[in-house]
Amino acid sequence: MLNRLTISELSQKLARREVSAREVMQACLDQIQRVEGKLHAFISYNGADALAQADVADKALAAGARKPLLGIPVGMKDVLAVKDHPLNCGSKILGSFTSLYDATAVSKLREAGAIIFGRLNMDEFAMGSSTENSGFGPASNPWDTTRIPGGSSGGSAVAVAADECIGTLGTDTGGSIRQPAALCGCVGLKPTYGRVSRYGLVAFASSLDQIGPFSKTVRDSALILNAISGYDPCDSTIIPEPVPDYTAALTGDIKGLKIGIAKEYAVGGLDAAVNSAVQNAVKHLEKLGAEIVEVSLPHTEYAVATYYIVATAEASANLARFDGIRYCARVEGADPIELYCKTRGAGFGAEVKRRIILGTYVLSSGFHDAFYVRAQKVRTLIRQDFLNAFQKVDAIVTPTSPTPAFKIGEKADDPLQMYLSDIFTISANLAGIPGISIPCGFTANPQLPIGLQLIGKPFGEETILKIADAYERTTPWHKEKSPLS
Amino acid sequence: MPTEVDVKYVAHLARISLTAEEEQKFGAQLKNILGYIEKLNQLDVSHIEPTAHAVPLVNVFRKDEVRPSLSNEDALRNAPAKANGLFVVPKIVE
């Protein structure tokens, strides 16, 4: 059952030549064969291509090559470009599009020796919190297939939680890595804005989007982050900070670190089991030697409203390129305008249309200042809240999601309720700071995972990884396997 | 004052054709969302600078040099309609 192992475990076995990369990849393909019919984590995958990459890795291993991810299959959210592979962004509008180049995160993973594998299911253009908005049909939660896996990177979380892949990449604009990681019971990390190049990531909201890893352990996320971080001449918003070895921070020692709890995060609608798991986790961190400090993030209640103006405004501009001229499944019209309208009307799903229309509205003449500029100003206040809090603490701890995974269809007709479930994750994107979700318990019946979020300072990935790892080492939650793994 | 959105007009600005059913549904949902968003009016932001990017950005320059780029064939690879090395579009000028 090689597919059940972690990157760290497999790397050792591969280096010692106890197992081959082909065997690892085949184990993942066998697992996909067994459970994918119930999960739909992948929109598509190319097993032959993956096995061919595995053979190349095996040759390198036989020649004594040592690379941090050599022979490790890493799955890709369907919004990241992989040369000559399909790219659909979970949407029907892109038709039979294939990528012309690798995203920088993908080429960096290749340099580290990883096998680039699969097109993981997602909410269309990363707009959603449940993967129900996929143009290819929803994915299911491996703990209970009648429930959503979270979103938008639902497929990336499911593939890891169900042992279909060893690690995956997702993207996080308002919680799209952390929330599905929480609901599926794996680790998910959103790096600081500007840590990982966005070149080759199809843009949803350019000032918020960030690529990050899903994995079975905190150490594995650190390994993937090592590989994908750093300067890229193709992304003008990358911050040229040096990339440390993130695994060096995983000492298990968090004595004296100050961890904040925000009083504003005691919101209504917080599930009792989630609340008690998070309270216990905070006590546990205190037992490990951290100092728990109360902090205030006074503008928390405005984060969701701010986000849905900023993100939709940026999306309305970014998604203008899907017009049926250079790519897309075109619907002909008498003139270009009619062609655009028909192509976009037929190709986009309901949530994408809703958000483009909202974004167009808040940017339109007469409303721009009242909505968009005001939201950008509130964004300043939200960011300032965090910078003030981080004067006092090294990290902030919160639940990742206010509830465990809900039933497929439960919130489908109420977009506002769906948006409000992002309350704990959205602020980190607005402030541009990193966040990680790790397993911290389960609900009783049905057994569903609960996630703990740690939010860090700008470029504070080492600190949140250190705390997350110290917690993981001394708790059993990450070892629990879903019924479908 | 939950704002009434002229969905048909805004959808045209966004170049998206909607069915009558979608217009009605989105109208009601957007009214609901905008009602929630009005929350932001509770704050006095008159002296606050807007944030466009969370991280301060500086202009990034590079030398203007000829480098390898997409071939004509690759650039047209995903085109829904092409001819003579060009994208085909509906007639624009009479």
Interface residues (C-beta under 8 A of the other chain):
Chain A: G95 S96 F97 T98 L100 T192 Y193 G194 S207 P233 S236 T237 I239 H299 E301 Y302 V304 A305 T306 Y308 I309 S316 A320 D323 G324 I325 R326 Y327 C328 A329 R330 E332 G333 A334 D335 P336 I337 E338 L339 Y340 C341 K342 R344 G345 F348 A350 K353 R354 I356 I357 L358 G359 T360 Y361 S364 F371 V373 R374 A375 Q376 K377 V378 R379 T380 L381 R383 P415 L416 Y419 L430 A431 G432 I433 P458
Chain B: V5 V7 V10 A11 H12 L13 A14 R15 I16 S17 L18 E22 K25 F26 Q29 L30 N32 I33 L34 Y36 I37 K39 L40 N41 L43 V45 I48 E49 P50 T51 A52 H53 A54 V55 L57 V60 R62 L70 D74 A75 R77 N78 A79 P80 A81 F87 V89 P90 K91 I92
